[in-house]
Amino acid sequence: MQKMNVSLNPENYKLLSDYSLYGFKNRSEAVNSAINLLNRNLNKSLLQSSAELYLEEYKKDQEIENLTESALNDFME
């Protein structure tokens, strides 16, 4: 694993110091878990934003909406 030196505010320092209370083997495991969770949440947020943009475009274009409905009907048959 690669190492990195970071600065923490007092609240986060205390939280990380109590890593074993939260079931982590060490500080590194706690930090990696937190970063993985952050990464999943950021990716989910980006995906949600992208979906909302596609929906906006979809609603603007009747031809795309008709094509999608037709494909869905064909698929269901």
Order of alpha helices (4+ residues) and beta strands (2+ residues): alpha-alpha-alpha
